[in-house]
């Protein structure tokens, strides 16, 4: 993701849901949520989200729970041979 958003760094988020977090990210990095989410608001196939070290299970509605102290990592999935 650094390739498209070279200034990308860890930031604290106040959002209590993934849509709120993506709104915050878009304010700092315009266009980043469209890189992460498809047109229906589901997680794109090439992106994974981890909450406190565990990959989320709901890639469509992004309803996995987290707390204000959770560490959330949004990562580009790697593939290849």
C-alpha positions as a Markdown table, in Angstrom:
| # | Residue | x | y | z |
|---|---|---|---|---|
| 1 | Unk | 0.0 | 0.0 | 0.0 |
| 2 | Unk | 3.0 | 2.3 | 0.5 |
| 3 | Unk | 3.5 | 2.2 | -3.2 |
| 4 | Unk | 0.2 | 4.2 | -3.7 |
| 5 | Unk | 0.3 | 6.0 | -0.4 |
| 6 | Unk | 4.0 | 6.7 | 0.3 |
| 7 | Unk | 3.3 | 8.8 | 3.4 |
| 8 | Unk | 1.3 | 6.0 | 5.0 |
| 9 | Unk | 2.1 | 5.4 | 8.6 |
| 10 | Unk | 0.4 | 4.1 | 11.8 |
| 11 | Unk | -2.2 | 6.4 | 13.1 |
| 12 | Unk | -4.6 | 6.3 | 16.1 |
| 13 | Unk | -8.2 | 6.0 | 15.1 |
| 14 | Unk | -11.2 | 7.0 | 17.1 |
| 15 | Unk | -13.8 | 5.2 | 15.0 |
| 16 | Unk | -16.0 | 2.6 | 16.6 |
| 17 | Unk | -16.7 | 0.7 | 13.4 |
| 18 | Unk | -14.8 | 0.0 | 10.2 |
| 19 | Unk | -16.8 | 2.5 | 8.2 |
| 20 | Unk | -15.8 | 5.2 | 10.7 |
| 21 | Unk | -12.2 | 4.2 | 10.6 |
| 22 | Unk | -12.2 | 4.3 | 6.8 |
| 23 | Unk | -13.6 | 7.8 | 6.8 |
| 24 | Unk | -10.8 | 8.8 | 9.2 |
| 25 | Unk | -8.2 | 7.2 | 6.9 |
| 26 | Unk | -9.7 | 8.9 | 3.8 |
| 27 | Unk | -9.3 | 12.3 | 5.6 |
| 28 | Unk | -5.6 | 11.7 | 6.0 |
| 29 | Unk | -5.0 | 9.6 | 2.8 |
| 30 | Unk | -7.6 | 10.6 | 0.2 |
| 31 | Unk | -8.7 | 7.6 | -1.9 |
| 32 | Unk | -7.3 | 4.9 | 0.4 |
| 33 | Unk | -10.7 | 3.4 | 1.3 |
| 34 | Unk | -11.5 | 2.8 | -2.4 |
| 35 | Unk | -8.2 | 0.9 | -2.5 |
| 36 | Unk | -9.2 | -1.2 | 0.5 |
| 37 | Unk | -13.0 | -1.6 | -0.2 |
| 38 | Unk | -14.9 | -2.5 | -3.4 |
| 39 | Unk | -17.9 | -0.7 | -4.7 |
| 40 | Unk | -20.2 | -2.6 | -2.3 |
| 41 | Unk | -18.1 | -1.7 | 0.7 |
| 42 | Unk | -16.7 | -5.2 | 1.0 |
| 43 | Unk | -13.0 | -5.9 | 1.6 |
| 44 | Unk | -11.1 | -6.3 | -1.7 |
| 45 | Unk | -9.5 | -9.7 | -2.4 |
| 46 | Unk | -6.0 | -8.3 | -2.3 |
| 47 | Unk | -6.4 | -6.8 | 1.2 |
| 48 | Unk | -6.5 | -8.4 | 4.7 |
| 49 | Unk | -7.4 | -6.8 | 8.0 |
| 50 | Unk | -6.1 | -8.1 | 11.3 |
| 51 | Unk | -7.5 | -7.2 | 14.7 |
| 52 | Unk | -5.1 | -7.9 | 17.6 |
| 53 | Unk | -3.2 | -10.4 | 15.4 |
| 54 | Unk | -6.2 | -12.3 | 14.1 |
| 55 | Unk | -7.6 | -12.0 | 10.6 |
| 56 | Unk | -11.1 | -10.8 | 10.4 |
| 57 | Unk | -13.8 | -13.3 | 9.3 |
| 58 | Unk | -16.5 | -10.9 | 7.9 |
| 59 | Unk | -15.0 | -9.5 | 4.7 |
| 60 | Unk | -18.4 | -8.4 | 3.3 |
| 61 | Unk | -19.9 | -6.3 | 6.1 |
| 62 | Unk | -16.8 | -5.8 | 8.2 |
| 63 | Unk | -18.7 | -6.5 | 11.4 |
| 64 | Unk | -15.8 | -8.1 | 13.4 |
| 65 | Unk | -15.6 | -6.5 | 16.8 |
| 66 | Unk | -12.8 | -4.5 | 18.2 |
| 67 | Unk | -12.2 | -2.2 | 21.2 |
| 68 | Unk | -10.6 | 1.2 | 21.6 |
| 69 | Unk | -7.4 | -0.5 | 22.6 |
| 70 | Unk | -7.3 | -3.0 | 19.7 |
| 71 | Unk | -4.4 | -2.9 | 17.2 |
| 72 | Unk | -5.8 | -3.0 | 13.6 |
| 73 | Unk | -3.5 | -3.8 | 10.7 |
| 74 | Unk | -4.7 | -3.3 | 7.1 |
| 75 | Unk | -2.3 | -5.2 | 4.8 |
| 76 | Unk | -2.0 | -5.9 | 1.2 |
| 77 | Unk | -2.2 | -9.6 | 0.6 |
| 78 | Unk | 0.9 | -11.2 | -1.0 |
| 79 | Unk | 0.7 | -13.7 | -3.8 |
| 80 | Unk | 3.0 | -15.2 | -6.3 |
| 81 | Unk | 5.1 | -18.2 | -6.9 |
